[in-house]
Amino acid sequence: MQAYIDSATEQFRALLTEQIARQERIAAGSKAKDFTAMEKIVIGVCGGDGIGPIITREGERVLRYLLKDEIEAGKIEIRTIEGLTLEKREEVGKAIPEDTLAALKECDVILKGPTTTPHGGNLESANVAMRRELDLYANVRPVCVPEEHIDWIFYRENSEGEYVLGSRGVEIPEKLAMDFKVTTDAGTRRIARAAFEYAKNNGKTNVAIVTKANIMKKTDGNFSKICHEVAADYPEITAEDWYIDIMTANLVNPAIRSKFQVFVLPNLYGDIITDEAAQIQGGVGTAGSANVGDTYAMFEAVHGSAPRLIEQGLGEYANPSSIFKAAAMLLRHIARADAAEKLEKALIICTETEKKVIATGEAENAKCAEFADYVMSTIKTL
Ligand code: NAD
């Protein structure tokens, strides 16, 4: 037993040292890009696995349509990034092959198709690796149900919490297992800043800080405390503490849910509650997701690679709505708000009010490309 304790203590010492160094790197800071001042913006598109290449192909077509003039003028380049496929990742034994990672780092923003993560084995999720390698610390997910007066945006901390050391816990066989949850001051400060900046820039008046600080006193306690310190710079915005358990209930309570606007949460709570919120909107397929850092940002559909659709030969019938929502978020991120608004408006018409063409993954409905044509012809009418 003593040998286990000694080895775990040594491991803990190494983890602490490593995490303090990580906090120092974050605290040293980097500055977010100002897309309005850039001479050229590179948008990388990587297809991923399963239906990924099919839906991203259509996402790229819509982006090219909306950005035609700036692409022709050389102000925006859309670049295909190869190699983020399961076959290649397994061949080189890396979550992201080195040449692919280097190519991604040459881009400013990325539109990414879903990638398959095999059960078991040692291959790390490409998404987890990308968040870490490109320091994409904010997972941003908007959820909107106009008829219910729901207009939410979630700022989920994306780089620490339970995830940063998720596969490096301690186990004493048949006795106990311990995992580690890490909250750094600098890591919390930057996600809080991102949430409050969004609130300020978008006329929001309320930010909900969602934790379990009554139980997780150190990690969540600090998360809440630092969020309030950041909130002090935004006197026009109310910062409210909520516990994750009651917030999970609030989101399905029509009497209260429409009062929420912006949420800021640690990683695991954010992971869970954003799927709940997407379901309220109509399912995880209806949401787009942004993974944002100061230097890079990646935008993707919320769903996975749908291997069953491919096996059944129905890949071309995949619904691209979710990646289109992600493309709209990408446009907003690079300060192309007009183009983003057109795409968002067209999506509301095509998926909610008019629904002349629907793609569901079933052969009796439209193909992914036909739905994209419908969206682009709708944009033309706006
Ligand atoms: P999934 O989202 O791929 O599929 C769930 C269900 O939704 C399936 O019935 C599928 O056919 C359907 N579906 C998904 N997207 C669709 C679309 N655009 N149009 C029509 N139908 C659609 O979830 P899963 O089966 O749990 O995961 C499959 C793989 O995707 C796994 O390897 C998982 O790790 C990976 N995954 C990747 C990401 C990502 O890269 N961001 C996210 C989630 C899952």
Residues whose N, C-alpha, C, O or C-beta is under 5 A from the ligand:
A	BS01	NAD	G113 P114 T115 T116 T117 A301 V302 H303 G304 S305 A306 P307 R308 L309 A318 N319 P320 T360 G361
